[in-house]
Amino acid sequence: MISNAEKTILMLDDDLTFCSLIEMEFERDGFELGCCHTGPDALKLVRKNSYLRFDMMLLDMMLPGTSGFTILQELSGAQYQNIPIVVLTARVMDRGTVDMICSQPNVRGLMSKPVEVRELRKKMYAVMEYAPALKTEPGMVYRPVRHA
């Protein structure tokens, strides 16, 4: 069986606090987590390395430099289709937009922010078809700080 340490997740989100929280939580589970904060940086990282390097990507839809949807389109090519993507967004979307995002070949789920860490963890394990060690802990919810 593959251990958590052999699973690598790429997180693309411009919210540094959220990235730190998710990194801490998933590394505690034994996963390797890489974070990028702009679309161009993530695309460079994915293109530079083998598409097999990442077992999963967590993708925020609202990013500086390149939109999350542009990232999805860039990664829809055959050479990247082995990277399942869970889309995260704080934006309220109409049904047509949700359907358009979920129809992309790599997308395995869409979650609204604020996201409960426990639910994100469950989604991550389901997408990677991997069973976690059972833990009993209170759920943590990340709520982004809204700046005026």
C-alpha positions in Angstrom: 0.0 0.0 0.0 1.2 3.5 -0.8 2.0 5.6 2.3 0.8 9.2 2.7 4.4 10.4 2.3 4.3 9.1 -1.3 1.3 11.3 -2.1 2.0 14.9 -3.2 -0.6 17.7 -3.4 -0.2 21.0 -5.2 -2.2 23.8 -3.7 -2.8 26.9 -5.8 -4.3 29.7 -3.6 -3.3 33.3 -3.1 -4.5 33.3 0.6 -1.3 32.6 2.5 -3.1 31.9 5.8 -5.3 29.3 4.2 -2.3 27.6 2.5 -0.5 27.5 5.8 -3.5 25.9 7.5 -4.0 23.3 4.8 -0.3 22.6 4.6 -0.1 22.1 8.4 -3.1 19.8 8.4 -2.1 17.6 5.5 1.6 17.4 6.4 0.4 16.2 9.8 -1.3 13.4 7.9 2.0 12.6 6.2 1.4 14.1 2.8 3.8 16.3 0.9 2.1 19.6 0.0 3.4 22.3 -2.3 1.9 25.7 -2.5 1.8 28.2 -5.3 0.2 31.6 -5.0 -0.2 32.7 -8.6 -1.4 30.9 -11.7 1.8 31.5 -13.7 3.9 30.0 -10.9 1.7 26.9 -10.7 1.8 26.3 -14.5 5.6 26.7 -14.5 5.8 24.1 -11.7 3.5 21.6 -13.3 5.1 22.0 -16.8 8.7 21.8 -15.3 8.0 18.5 -13.5 6.4 15.3 -14.7 2.7 15.3 -14.5 3.0 12.2 -12.3 4.7 14.3 -9.6 1.4 15.6 -8.3 -1.3 13.2 -7.1 -3.8 16.0 -6.7 -4.3 19.7 -7.1 -6.4 22.1 -4.9 -7.2 25.1 -7.1 -8.7 28.4 -6.0 -10.7 30.0 -8.8 -9.8 33.7 -8.0 -6.1 34.2 -8.5 -3.8 37.0 -9.4 -2.1 36.8 -12.8 -4.2 34.0 -14.3 -7.7 32.9 -13.5 -8.5 29.5 -12.0 -10.5 28.7 -15.1 -7.5 29.4 -17.3 -5.5 27.0 -15.2 -8.2 24.4 -15.7 -8.1 24.8 -19.4 -4.3 24.7 -19.5 -4.3 21.4 -17.6 -7.0 19.8 -19.7 -4.5 18.4 -22.1 -3.8 14.7 -22.3 -0.4 15.0 -20.6 -2.0 16.5 -17.5 -5.2 14.5 -17.2 -3.7 12.3 -14.5 -3.8 15.3 -12.0 -7.3 15.3 -10.4 -8.3 18.8 -9.3 -10.6 19.9 -6.5 -11.7 23.5 -7.2 -12.2 25.9 -4.2 -14.0 29.2 -4.5 -15.5 31.9 -2.3 -17.4 33.2 -5.3 -21.1 32.6 -5.7 -21.6 31.0 -9.1 -24.7 30.3 -11.1 -25.5 26.7 -12.2 -24.1 27.2 -15.7 -20.7 28.3 -14.4 -20.6 25.4 -11.9 -21.5 22.9 -14.7 -18.8 24.4 -17.0 -16.2 24.1 -14.3 -17.2 20.6 -13.3 -17.2 19.5 -16.9 -13.5 20.0 -17.2 -11.7 16.6 -17.6 -9.5 16.9 -14.4 -12.1 18.4 -12.0 -13.2 15.9 -9.3 -15.1 18.3 -7.1 -16.0 21.9 -6.3 -16.1 23.2 -2.8 -17.2 26.6 -1.5 -15.1 28.7 0.9 -15.2 28.9 3.8 -14.3 25.2 3.7 -14.2 23.0 6.7 -10.8 21.3 6.9 -12.4 17.9 7.8 -14.6 18.1 4.7 -11.7 19.0 2.5 -9.7 16.1 3.9 -12.6 13.7 3.2 -12.8 15.0 -0.4 -9.1 14.7 -0.9 -9.0 11.1 0.3 -12.0 10.2 -1.8 -10.5 11.8 -5.0 -7.2 10.0 -4.4 -9.1 6.8 -3.5 -7.2 6.5 -0.3 -8.3 5.6 3.2 -7.0 7.8 6.0 -6.0 6.6 9.5 -9.0 7.4 11.7 -8.6 10.4 14.0 -10.9 11.9 16.5 -10.5 15.7 16.5 -12.8 18.7 16.4 -13.5 20.1 12.9 -11.6 23.3 12.0 -13.2 25.9 9.8 -11.1 28.4 7.9 -12.9 31.7 7.5 -10.9 34.2 5.3 -10.5 37.7 6.6 -12.3 40.2 4.5 -10.4 43.4 3.9 -12.4 46.6 3.2 
